[in-house]
Amino acid sequence: MSALTGTQKAAMLLLQLGKDRAAKVMAELDVAEIEELTAEIMRLEHVEQVMADQVLEEFYAASVVGPGVVGGTLLAQHLLVSSLGAEQAGLMMERLQTSMAGQPFEFLQQADPRQVLSLLNGEHPQAIALVLAHLRPEHASSILAGLERDLQGDVAHRIALMERASPDVVALIAESMQRKASTVLAPRELAPVGGLQPLVEIINRADPTTEKLILEGLEARDEELAEEVRSRMFVFGDIVLLEDRAMQLVLRAVETNQLSIALKGVSNEVRDTVLRNLSERARDNLVEEIDMLGPVRLSQVEDARAEIVQSIRRLEEAGQIVLRRDGEDEYVA
């Protein structure tokens, strides 16, 4: 956080207020400040959630104890209500106060997965899901892999459906876990709590056998949810990770019209990956069709890409291609 300038922090705070409310705030600034903030907002293409939360926490802390400022919790809450509305402000204040009070399950963050498995033995699947949702994805993945097969699917299902948890319940489970733990360990950075994306990140870091078992267990409980998880595990942009032979098999299974819509607005890397795996004639036809399409609704593009991803998943399940995730080691013959 110390590496960020005041202008960068202000820009990140404005982005989290939303377009309308940010515009009202900027309307109170002078021209030079508006230009400076606008330039910084344009540079912020992607902000990690952890960093965005830290900016909010700093704003909250400054409003409470900032030097020379008449602050406090009530003022901070008033400012947030004015900017976000009562409901959103309440949720944000709850998250900030919880964060500033310390994080649960810190004593597990450096624990060996085998130690955590021993600690979780006999606990209710919902409690296990809550614990894993608080751990880093790679850490939680190792622990999930060590659970019994039936329990894996149950816990995965509960993580996916978990959105928010009562702080009192989290504190109660954390206290119970800590009583069972023999050693208090050093804290580590926390992952987001629950939801589909944390589950996808956990499964993405599992070995292929564990991944298959988890997905099968999840599918047995909720087919629609399992398919949603699968679709998130390989996105259209990941085709750049396919080997040329696999890409050619995919292209044979896809209609030219569908492909032309899916390629609207893609990066040069994705476009080049597709074009280099087509014959010269097919390449020329595809480029011509893309140019003739003109503007296309985003929903149509997303549907076309989703259908191609499903084709890729079917080829993988049939054993015709192998998907390599970003960051995985390549095979050497």
C-alpha positions in Angstrom: 0.0 0.0 0.0 2.9 2.4 0.7 3.9 2.2 -3.0 0.6 3.7 -4.1 0.3 7.5 -4.4 -2.6 9.4 -2.9 -4.0 10.0 -6.3 -4.0 6.2 -7.0 -5.7 5.5 -3.8 -8.3 8.2 -4.5 -8.9 6.7 -8.0 -9.4 3.2 -6.6 -11.8 4.5 -4.0 -13.9 6.3 -6.6 -14.0 3.2 -8.8 -15.6 1.3 -5.9 -18.3 4.0 -5.4 -19.8 3.4 -8.9 -20.1 5.7 -11.9 -22.9 8.0 -10.6 -21.6 8.5 -7.1 -18.0 9.0 -8.3 -19.2 11.7 -10.7 -20.9 13.5 -7.8 -17.7 13.4 -5.8 -15.6 14.6 -8.7 -18.1 17.5 -9.3 -16.8 18.9 -6.0 -13.2 19.0 -7.1 -11.3 21.6 -9.1 -10.3 21.1 -12.7 -6.7 20.1 -12.0 -7.7 17.5 -9.5 -10.3 16.1 -11.9 -7.7 15.8 -14.7 -5.3 14.1 -12.4 -7.8 11.6 -11.1 -9.2 10.9 -14.5 -5.7 10.1 -15.8 -5.2 7.7 -12.9 -8.5 6.0 -13.4 -7.6 5.4 -17.1 -4.4 3.6 -16.0 -6.3 1.3 -13.6 -7.3 -1.4 -16.0 -7.4 -4.1 -13.3 -7.2 -3.9 -9.5 -6.7 -6.8 -7.2 -9.6 -7.1 -4.7 -7.1 -7.4 -1.8 -5.6 -4.0 -2.8 -9.0 -2.4 -3.3 -10.1 -3.6 0.2 -6.9 -2.2 1.7 -7.7 1.2 0.2 -11.2 1.0 1.8 -9.7 0.0 5.1 -7.2 2.9 5.0 -10.1 5.3 4.2 -12.1 3.9 7.2 -9.0 4.1 9.5 -8.3 7.7 8.5 -11.9 8.6 9.2 -11.6 7.1 12.7 -8.2 8.3 13.8 -6.8 10.5 11.0 -4.6 13.4 12.3 -6.4 16.8 12.4 -9.6 15.3 11.2 -12.8 15.0 13.2 -13.7 11.5 12.3 -15.1 8.4 13.9 -17.2 5.4 13.0 -20.4 7.5 12.7 -18.7 9.9 10.3 -17.4 7.1 8.2 -20.8 5.5 8.1 -22.4 8.8 7.2 -20.0 9.2 4.2 -20.6 5.7 3.0 -24.4 6.0 3.3 -24.2 9.3 1.3 -22.2 7.6 -1.4 -23.5 4.1 -1.5 -26.9 4.1 0.2 -27.8 2.5 3.5 -27.8 -1.2 2.5 -24.4 -1.1 0.6 -22.9 1.1 3.3 -24.0 -1.4 6.0 -22.4 -4.3 4.2 -19.1 -2.4 3.6 -18.9 -1.2 7.2 -19.4 -4.8 8.4 -16.7 -6.1 6.1 -14.3 -3.3 7.1 -14.9 -3.7 10.8 -14.4 -7.5 10.5 -11.2 -7.0 8.6 -9.8 -4.5 11.1 -10.6 -6.7 14.0 -8.4 -9.5 12.5 -9.0 -12.5 10.3 -10.4 -15.9 11.4 -8.4 -19.2 11.0 -5.1 -17.4 11.0 -3.7 -20.2 13.0 -4.3 -22.6 10.0 -2.7 -20.5 7.3 0.8 -22.1 7.6 -0.3 -25.5 8.8 0.6 -28.6 6.9 -2.4 -30.0 5.0 -2.1 -33.3 6.9 -2.4 -31.4 10.2 -5.5 -29.5 9.0 -7.1 -32.8 7.8 -6.5 -34.3 11.3 -8.0 -31.2 12.8 -11.1 -31.3 10.5 -11.7 -35.0 11.1 -15.3 -35.5 12.4 -16.3 -31.9 11.7 -19.6 -31.2 9.9 -19.2 -30.7 6.1 -20.5 -27.1 6.4 -17.8 -26.3 9.0 -15.1 -27.8 6.7 -16.4 -25.8 3.8 -16.2 -22.6 5.8 -12.7 -23.3 6.9 -11.4 -24.1 3.4 -13.1 -21.0 1.9 -11.0 -18.9 4.2 -7.7 -20.5 3.1 -5.6 -19.8 0.1 -6.8 -21.8 -3.0 -3.6 -23.9 -3.2 -3.7 -24.6 0.5 -7.4 -25.5 0.4 -6.8 -27.7 -2.7 -4.3 -29.9 -0.9 -6.6 -30.3 2.1 -9.7 -31.0 -0.2 -7.7 -33.7 -2.0 -7.1 -35.5 1.3 -10.8 -35.8 2.2 -12.8 -38.9 1.5 -14.3 -39.1 -1.9 -18.0 -38.6 -0.8 -17.0 -35.8 1.5 -15.1 -34.0 -1.2 -18.2 -33.6 -3.3 -20.3 -32.5 -0.4 -17.8 -29.9 0.8 -17.2 -28.6 -2.8 -21.0 -28.2 -3.2 -21.2 -26.2 0.0 -18.3 -23.9 -0.9 -19.9 -23.1 -4.2 -23.2 -22.2 -2.7 -21.7 -20.2 0.2 -21.8 -16.4 -0.3 -21.8 -14.8 3.1 -21.4 -16.2 6.6 -22.4 -14.7 9.9 -19.4 -13.3 11.7 -20.6 -14.8 14.9 -20.8 -18.3 13.3 -17.3 -17.8 11.7 -15.9 -16.7 15.1 -17.5 -19.7 16.9 -16.1 -22.3 14.4 -12.7 -20.6 14.5 -12.6 -20.7 18.3 -13.6 -24.3 18.3 -10.9 -25.2 15.7 -8.3 -23.2 17.7 -9.1 -25.1 20.8 -8.5 -28.4 19.0 -5.2 -27.1 17.4 -2.0 -27.9 19.3 0.0 -25.0 17.8 -0.8 -21.5 16.9 0.8 -20.8 13.5 1.9 -17.6 11.6 -0.9 -15.9 9.6 -1.1 -15.9 5.8 -3.0 -13.9 3.3 -6.7 -14.9 3.1 -8.6 -15.9 0.0 -12.2 -14.7 -0.7 -14.8 -16.5 1.3 -16.9 -19.0 -0.6 -18.6 -18.8 -4.0 -18.0 -20.4 -7.3 -14.7 -18.7 -8.2 -12.8 -19.7 -5.0 -14.0 -23.3 -5.7 -12.8 -23.1 -9.3 -9.4 -21.8 -8.1 -9.2 -24.7 -5.6 -10.0 -27.3 -8.2 -7.7 -25.8 -10.8 -4.8 -26.4 -8.4 -5.7 -30.0 -7.8 -4.1 -32.9 -9.6 -6.2 -34.4 -12.5 -7.4 -37.4 -10.4 -8.6 -35.3 -7.6 -10.2 -32.8 -10.0 -12.1 -35.6 -11.6 -13.3 -37.0 -8.2 -14.4 -33.6 -6.9 -16.3 -32.8 -10.1 -18.0 -36.2 -10.1 -19.0 -35.8 -6.5 -20.3 -32.3 -7.2 -22.2 -33.5 -10.2 -23.9 -36.2 -8.2 -25.4 -33.5 -6.0 -26.0 -30.7 -8.5 -25.5 -31.2 -12.2 -26.2 -27.6 -13.1 -23.7 -26.3 -10.5 -21.1 -28.8 -11.7 -21.4 -27.7 -15.3 -21.1 -24.0 -14.2 -17.9 -24.9 -12.4 -16.6 -26.7 -15.5 -17.4 -23.8 -17.7 -15.4 -21.5 -15.5 -12.4 -23.8 -15.4 -11.6 -23.2 -19.1 -12.6 -19.8 -20.7 -12.5 -19.0 -24.3 -9.3 -17.0 -24.1 -7.6 -20.1 -22.8 -7.5 -21.5 -26.3 -4.1 -19.9 -26.6 -2.9 -22.7 -24.3 -4.0 -25.5 -26.7 -1.4 -27.3 -28.8 -1.9 -26.8 -32.6 -3.1 -30.3 -33.1 -5.8 -29.9 -30.4 -6.7 -26.5 -31.8 -7.2 -28.1 -35.2 -9.5 -30.7 -33.8 -11.5 -28.0 -32.1 -11.9 -26.0 -35.3 -13.2 -29.0 -37.1 -16.0 -29.3 -34.5 -17.0 -25.6 -34.8 -19.1 -23.9 -37.5 -17.5 -20.9 -39.3 -20.4 -18.6 -38.5 -20.1 -19.5 -34.8 -16.4 -19.0 -34.8 -16.6 -15.6 -36.6 -19.0 -14.3 -33.9 -16.8 -15.7 -31.1 -13.7 -13.9 -32.4 -15.3 -10.5 -32.4 -13.3 -8.3 -30.1 -10.7 -10.9 -29.0 -7.0 -10.2 -28.4 -4.5 -10.6 -31.2 -3.1 -13.6 -29.5 -6.4 -15.5 -29.5 -7.1 -14.4 -33.1 -3.6 -15.5 -34.3 -4.0 -18.9 -32.5 -7.1 -19.6 -34.5 -6.0 -18.3 -37.8 -2.6 -20.1 -37.9 -4.4 -23.4 -37.5 -6.6 -22.9 -40.5 -5.9 -23.6 -44.2 -5.2 -20.5 -46.3 -8.7 -20.7 -47.9 -10.5 -21.2 -44.6 -8.5 -18.4 -43.0 -9.5 -16.0 -45.8 -13.1 -17.0 -45.5 -13.2 -16.5 -41.8 -11.5 -13.1 -41.9 -14.0 -12.0 -44.6 -17.0 -13.3 -42.6 -15.8 -11.4 -39.4 -15.4 -8.2 -41.4 -18.9 -8.6 -42.9 -20.6 -9.2 -39.5 -20.3 -5.6 -38.3 -21.3 -4.8 -34.7 -22.5 -7.9 -32.8 -24.4 -8.0 -29.5 -22.2 -8.9 -26.6 -24.7 -11.6 -25.5 -24.3 -13.3 -29.0 -20.5 -13.2 -28.7 -20.6 -14.7 -25.2 -23.0 -17.5 -26.3 -20.8 -18.4 -29.3 -17.8 -18.5 -27.1 -19.6 -20.7 -24.5 -20.6 -23.2 -27.2 -17.0 -23.5 -28.4 -15.8 -24.0 -24.8 -18.4 -26.8 -24.4 -17.1 -28.4 -27.6 -13.6 -28.2 -26.2 -14.7 -29.8 -22.9 -16.4 -32.6 -24.9 -13.2 -33.3 -26.8 -11.3 -33.4 -23.6 -13.8 -35.8 -21.9 -13.5 -38.0 -25.0 -9.8 -38.1 -24.6 -9.1 -36.5 -28.0 -7.3 -33.4 -26.6 -5.6 -32.5 -23.3 -6.2 -29.1 -21.7 -3.2 -27.4 -20.2 -4.0 -24.7 -17.7 -2.1 -21.4 -17.5 1.0 -21.9 -15.4 1.2 -25.7 -15.7 4.4 -27.4 -16.8 4.5 -28.6 -20.3 5.2 -32.3 -21.2 8.5 -33.4 -22.6 8.6 -36.3 -25.0 
